[in-house]
Amino acid sequence: MFLVRSKLEGTPGDAHHGRRQPTPPIPFGPSAPRLTAKNLWAQFWADVYGKEVQTTATYSYTWVADQFGHICLGLIGNFAATAFCGVVLKWLGRAKEFHYDTGK
């Protein structure tokens, strides 16, 4: 949507006086910022490594923290579901033993 302003053309007593001449459209509302990869990297670096307890959290810092939390919850849920299925398979006799291999 564009907001269009117009102005009166001519001077008093002139043949063109009182005619409206539209001006170029002016964008209505906020406009998107011009972001570059450098801007994004600087914000990411500031959010991940530059936060102190005394500073206010930014939206992007909160987003990054939420994503790490979701990843951790997913890992915990996966571990719990795997352990539960291992116990159930042992209980049903489908597995010889319930053994969690840590790679050692």
C-alpha positions as CSV (number, residue, x, y, z in Angstrom):
1,M,0.0,0.0,0.0
2,F,1.3,3.4,-0.9
3,L,0.4,6.8,0.6
4,V,0.3,9.4,-2.2
5,R,0.6,13.1,-1.5
6,S,-0.3,15.7,-4.1
7,K,0.4,19.4,-4.3
8,L,-1.2,22.3,-6.0
9,E,0.4,23.4,-9.2
10,G,0.9,27.0,-10.4
11,T,0.6,30.4,-8.7
12,P,-2.5,32.5,-7.9
13,G,-3.8,34.1,-11.1
14,D,-2.1,31.5,-13.3
15,A,-4.0,29.3,-15.7
16,H,-2.6,26.2,-13.9
17,H,-3.5,27.4,-10.4
18,G,-5.4,24.8,-8.4
19,R,-4.5,21.7,-10.5
20,R,-3.1,18.9,-8.5
21,Q,0.1,17.2,-9.5
22,P,0.8,13.9,-7.8
23,T,4.2,13.4,-6.1
24,P,6.0,10.1,-6.2
25,P,4.5,7.5,-3.9
26,I,5.9,7.3,-0.4
27,P,6.1,3.8,1.1
28,F,3.5,3.4,3.9
29,G,4.7,1.7,7.1
30,P,8.1,0.4,8.2
31,S,10.6,-0.9,5.7
32,A,12.9,-3.9,5.9
33,P,16.5,-3.3,6.9
34,R,19.3,-4.1,4.4
35,L,21.1,-7.0,6.1
36,T,24.4,-8.5,4.9
37,A,26.2,-11.6,5.9
38,K,28.6,-9.5,7.8
39,N,25.7,-8.0,9.9
40,L,24.3,-11.5,10.6
41,W,27.7,-12.8,11.6
42,A,28.4,-9.9,13.9
43,Q,25.0,-10.3,15.6
44,F,25.5,-14.0,16.0
45,W,29.0,-13.5,17.5
46,A,27.7,-10.9,19.9
47,D,24.8,-13.1,21.0
48,V,26.8,-16.3,21.5
49,Y,30.0,-15.0,22.9
50,G,29.4,-11.4,24.0
51,K,26.5,-11.7,26.5
52,E,27.0,-10.9,30.1
53,V,24.6,-11.3,33.0
54,Q,24.1,-7.6,33.3
55,T,23.1,-6.9,29.7
56,T,19.6,-7.2,28.3
57,A,19.0,-10.2,26.1
58,T,18.2,-9.5,22.5
59,Y,15.6,-11.3,20.4
60,S,18.3,-13.1,18.5
61,Y,20.1,-14.2,21.7
62,T,16.8,-15.6,23.0
63,W,16.2,-17.4,19.7
64,V,19.7,-19.0,19.8
65,A,19.2,-20.1,23.4
66,D,15.8,-21.6,22.6
67,Q,17.3,-23.5,19.7
68,F,20.0,-25.0,21.9
69,G,17.4,-25.9,24.5
70,H,15.3,-27.7,21.9
71,I,18.3,-29.6,20.7
72,C,19.1,-30.7,24.2
73,L,15.5,-31.7,24.9
74,G,15.5,-33.7,21.7
75,L,18.7,-35.5,22.7
76,I,17.3,-36.3,26.2
77,G,14.1,-37.5,24.7
78,N,15.9,-39.7,22.2
79,F,18.1,-41.2,24.9
80,A,15.0,-41.9,27.1
81,A,13.0,-43.5,24.3
82,T,16.0,-45.7,23.3
83,A,16.5,-46.9,26.9
84,F,12.8,-47.5,27.3
85,C,12.6,-49.5,24.0
86,G,15.7,-51.5,25.1
87,V,14.1,-52.4,28.4
88,V,10.8,-53.4,26.7
89,L,12.6,-55.5,24.1
90,K,14.5,-57.3,26.8
91,W,11.3,-57.8,28.8
92,L,9.5,-59.2,25.7
93,G,12.4,-61.6,25.0
94,R,13.3,-59.9,21.7
95,A,16.8,-58.9,22.9
96,K,19.4,-61.1,24.7
97,E,20.4,-58.2,27.0
98,F,19.9,-54.5,27.6
99,H,23.4,-53.1,27.1
100,Y,24.2,-49.4,26.4
101,D,27.4,-49.3,24.5
102,T,29.4,-46.1,25.2
103,G,32.1,-47.0,22.7
104,K,34.8,-48.2,25.1
